[in-house]
């Protein structure tokens, strides 16, 4: 059974999020450096809060990234260990979603006597 490409896509999404957060952090650090000479009390206080927020954000990003990778690995192991059950569950969920969407759009009309023998 050939593995699908969602693992690679997940890694790319996580990497894109990480890169975006890194860019934001760099921008914030550049702003902090640009205002380094300003000694007004409010600016100093804002810079301190920004520094704390950056550190906190980086820690949260690392934790989220680690949890996402861990979850993707666990899902991959489960799918590889139980392929037929995974196919059955995916089919059932897809059928249920299709039924709900069809009823929502009004295209599903149940026939009461369809199974009468």
C-alpha positions as CSV (number, residue, x, y, z in Angstrom):
1,X,0.0,0.0,0.0
2,X,1.5,3.3,-1.1
3,X,1.4,6.0,1.6
4,X,-0.4,9.2,0.7
5,X,1.2,12.6,0.6
6,X,-0.6,14.2,3.5
7,X,2.4,13.7,5.8
8,X,4.5,15.8,3.4
9,X,1.8,18.4,3.1
10,X,1.4,18.6,6.9
11,X,5.2,19.1,7.2
12,X,5.0,21.9,4.6
13,X,2.1,23.6,6.4
14,X,3.9,23.4,9.7
15,X,7.1,24.7,8.1
16,X,5.2,27.6,6.4
17,X,3.6,28.5,9.7
18,X,6.9,28.4,11.4
19,X,8.5,30.6,8.7
20,X,5.6,33.1,9.0
21,X,6.0,33.3,12.8
22,X,9.7,33.7,12.4
23,X,9.2,36.5,10.0
24,X,6.9,38.2,12.4
25,X,9.3,37.8,15.2
26,X,12.1,39.3,13.1
27,X,9.9,42.3,12.3
28,X,9.2,42.8,16.0
29,X,12.8,42.5,16.9
30,X,13.7,45.0,14.2
31,X,11.1,47.4,15.6
32,X,12.6,46.9,19.1
33,X,16.1,47.6,17.7
34,X,14.8,50.7,15.9
35,X,13.3,52.1,19.0
36,X,16.3,51.2,21.2
37,X,17.5,54.9,21.5
38,X,14.0,56.1,22.5
39,X,14.1,56.3,26.3
40,X,10.5,57.4,27.0
41,X,8.9,55.4,29.7
42,X,6.0,54.2,27.5
43,X,8.3,53.1,24.7
44,X,10.5,51.2,27.1
45,X,7.5,49.5,28.7
46,X,6.1,48.6,25.3
47,X,9.4,47.1,24.2
48,X,9.6,45.0,27.4
49,X,6.1,43.7,26.8
50,X,6.9,43.0,23.2
51,X,10.0,41.0,24.2
52,X,8.0,39.0,26.7
53,X,5.3,38.3,24.1
54,X,7.9,37.2,21.5
55,X,9.5,34.7,23.9
56,X,6.1,33.4,24.9
57,X,5.0,33.1,21.3
58,X,8.1,31.2,20.3
59,X,7.6,28.7,23.1
60,X,3.9,28.2,22.1
61,X,4.9,27.8,18.5
62,X,7.4,25.1,19.4
63,X,4.9,23.2,21.5
64,X,2.2,23.4,18.8
65,X,4.7,22.3,16.1
66,X,5.8,19.3,18.3
67,X,2.3,18.3,19.1
68,X,1.3,18.5,15.4
69,X,4.2,16.4,14.3
70,X,3.5,13.9,17.1
71,X,-0.2,13.7,16.1
72,X,0.6,13.2,12.4
73,X,3.0,10.4,13.3
74,X,0.5,8.7,15.5
75,X,-2.2,9.0,12.8
76,X,0.2,7.5,10.3
77,X,1.1,4.6,12.5
78,X,-2.6,3.9,13.2
79,X,-3.5,4.0,9.5
80,X,-0.6,1.8,8.6
81,X,-1.4,-0.7,11.4
82,X,-5.2,-0.9,10.5
83,X,-5.7,-0.1,6.8
84,X,-9.0,-1.9,6.4
85,X,-10.6,-0.3,9.4
86,X,-9.3,3.1,8.3
87,X,-10.9,2.6,4.9
88,X,-14.2,1.5,6.5
89,X,-14.2,4.5,8.9
90,X,-13.4,6.9,6.1
91,X,-16.2,5.5,3.9
92,X,-18.7,5.8,6.8
93,X,-17.7,9.3,7.6
94,X,-17.8,10.3,3.9
95,X,-21.3,8.7,3.5
96,X,-22.6,10.5,6.6
97,X,-21.2,13.9,5.5
98,X,-22.7,13.3,2.0
99,X,-26.1,12.4,3.4
100,X,-26.1,15.5,5.7
101,X,-25.0,17.8,2.8
102,X,-27.6,16.3,0.5
103,X,-30.4,16.8,3.1
104,X,-29.2,20.4,3.7
105,X,-29.3,21.2,0.0
106,X,-32.7,19.5,-0.4
107,X,-31.6,17.0,-3.0
108,X,-32.1,14.0,-0.7
109,X,-35.7,12.8,-0.7
110,X,-36.2,9.6,1.4
111,X,-38.5,7.0,0.0
112,X,-40.5,5.4,2.7
113,X,-41.5,2.2,0.9
114,X,-38.2,1.6,-0.9
115,X,-37.2,-1.4,1.2
116,X,-40.7,-3.0,1.4
117,X,-40.6,-6.6,0.3
